[in-house]
Amino acid sequence: MMPIDALPDDLDALRALVRCLSSERDAAIEECRRVREQNDRLHHLLRQLQRAQFGRRSERLDHEQMQLALEDIETTIAEQDAQEYKKDRAETTSDAHRKKRCANRGSLPAHLPRIHVTLAPEIAACPCCHGAMHVIGEDTAERLDVIPAQYRVIVTHRPQYACR
């Protein structure tokens, strides 16, 4: 809690502080609601277990039934944790920071025939200055193409262009 003397005098800063505190309060209320729901489910399960252990024979529950109830509760808790984790990951990590993982399975055998395919863009002009684009690099990928009783390797070249 901030002392009253430490509050800013600027009206916009005070409004921003109120918005921040309001969002924190809403998050705390939501967390409290979620914990109460979980607590209620656990109390209900505890009452069922006590009745199964100490109740009349006709009121007793089967052990597998209780395991199923426990699994349901664990599933809902895991789903809630997964949703929170996804929300946290979405806030901290953007798609631009993630790198695509490539599995290196080694190169294909050299004795297989290769068919070279080059995928070049139709328009080789720079979009900003309309000058000619020059090849600065190339991505090469090999994939195994199987024709019944015949194997061959298709090598795909994708030139990378840049304006000078």
C-alpha positions in Angstrom: 0.0 0.0 0.0 1.4 3.4 -1.0 1.3 6.2 1.6 -0.9 9.1 0.6 2.1 11.5 0.4 3.7 9.2 -2.3 0.8 9.4 -4.7 1.5 11.5 -7.9 -0.2 14.8 -8.4 -0.7 14.3 -12.1 -4.3 13.2 -12.9 -3.2 10.9 -15.8 -0.8 9.1 -13.6 -3.5 8.7 -10.9 -5.8 7.2 -13.5 -3.2 4.8 -14.7 -2.5 3.8 -11.1 -6.2 3.2 -10.6 -6.4 1.1 -13.8 -3.4 -1.0 -12.7 -4.8 -1.6 -9.2 -8.2 -2.5 -10.7 -6.7 -5.1 -13.0 -4.7 -6.6 -10.1 -7.9 -6.7 -8.0 -9.8 -8.4 -10.8 -7.0 -11.0 -11.1 -7.0 -11.7 -7.4 -10.8 -12.1 -7.3 -10.6 -14.6 -10.2 -7.9 -16.5 -8.5 -9.9 -16.6 -5.3 -13.0 -17.9 -7.2 -10.9 -20.6 -8.8 -9.4 -21.7 -5.4 -12.9 -21.7 -3.8 -14.3 -23.9 -6.6 -11.4 -26.3 -6.2 -11.8 -26.3 -2.4 -15.6 -27.1 -2.7 -14.8 -30.0 -5.0 -12.2 -31.4 -2.6 -14.6 -31.0 0.4 -17.3 -32.8 -1.5 -14.9 -35.6 -2.3 -13.8 -35.8 1.3 -17.4 -36.2 2.5 -17.9 -39.0 -0.1 -14.7 -40.7 1.1 -15.8 -40.4 4.8 -19.2 -41.8 4.0 -17.6 -44.6 2.1 -15.3 -45.5 4.9 -17.6 -45.0 7.9 -21.1 -45.0 6.5 -23.6 -47.8 6.2 -22.8 -50.7 4.0 -25.4 -49.6 1.4 -23.9 -46.1 1.3 -20.4 -47.2 0.7 -18.7 -46.4 -2.6 -16.6 -48.6 -4.8 -12.8 -47.9 -4.8 -12.7 -47.5 -8.6 -15.5 -44.8 -8.3 -13.4 -42.8 -5.9 -10.4 -43.1 -8.2 -12.4 -41.8 -11.1 -13.6 -38.8 -9.0 -10.0 -38.1 -8.1 -8.9 -38.3 -11.7 -11.6 -35.9 -12.7 -10.4 -33.4 -10.2 -6.8 -33.8 -11.2 -7.8 -33.4 -14.9 -9.6 -30.1 -14.2 -6.6 -28.8 -12.1 -4.2 -29.8 -14.9 -6.4 -28.0 -17.5 -6.5 -24.9 -15.4 -2.7 -25.0 -14.9 -2.2 -25.5 -18.7 -4.4 -22.5 -19.5 -2.4 -20.4 -17.1 0.8 -21.6 -18.5 -0.3 -20.9 -22.1 -1.4 -17.4 -21.1 1.9 -16.7 -19.4 3.9 -18.1 -22.4 1.8 -16.0 -24.8 2.6 -12.9 -22.8 6.3 -13.5 -22.5 7.2 -15.2 -25.8 6.2 -14.1 -29.2 6.3 -16.2 -32.4 9.2 -14.0 -33.7 11.5 -15.2 -31.0 10.8 -18.9 -31.6 13.1 -20.8 -33.9 12.0 -23.7 -36.0 13.8 -26.9 -34.9 15.2 -28.9 -37.8 15.9 -32.6 -37.3 19.2 -33.6 -38.8 18.9 -37.1 -40.0 22.1 -37.1 -42.0 22.4 -36.8 -45.8 20.9 -39.2 -48.2 23.1 -41.8 -50.0 25.2 -40.3 -52.8 24.6 -43.2 -55.2 20.9 -42.3 -55.6 20.0 -40.2 -58.7 19.2 -36.6 -57.9 16.7 -34.3 -59.7 17.5 -30.6 -59.1 14.5 -28.3 -58.8 15.0 -24.5 -58.4 12.1 -22.5 -56.9 12.7 -18.9 -57.9 10.2 -16.1 -57.5 8.5 -15.0 -60.7 9.3 -11.3 -60.1 13.0 -10.7 -59.5 12.7 -6.9 -59.0 13.1 -5.1 -55.7 9.7 -3.9 -54.4 11.1 -0.7 -53.1 13.5 0.5 -55.8 12.5 -1.8 -58.6 16.1 -2.7 -59.2 17.4 -6.2 -60.1 17.6 -8.6 -57.2 20.9 -10.6 -56.7 21.3 -14.0 -55.3 22.8 -13.8 -51.8 22.3 -17.3 -50.6 20.3 -20.5 -51.1 18.4 -23.0 -49.0 18.9 -26.6 -50.1 16.6 -29.4 -49.0 16.8 -33.0 -49.9 13.8 -35.4 -49.7 13.5 -39.0 -50.6 11.1 -39.7 -53.4 10.0 -43.3 -53.7 8.8 -44.7 -56.9 7.9 -48.4 -56.6 11.2 -50.3 -57.2 13.0 -47.0 -57.8 14.5 -44.5 -55.4 15.7 -41.0 -56.3 16.5 -37.8 -54.4 14.8 -34.5 -55.2 17.1 -31.6 -54.4 15.1 -28.3 -54.0 17.0 -25.0 -54.2 15.4 -21.8 -53.0 17.6 -18.8 -53.9 17.5 -15.9 -51.5 17.5 -12.5 -53.1 18.4 -9.0 -51.7 18.7 -5.5 -53.1 22.2 -4.0 -53.1 
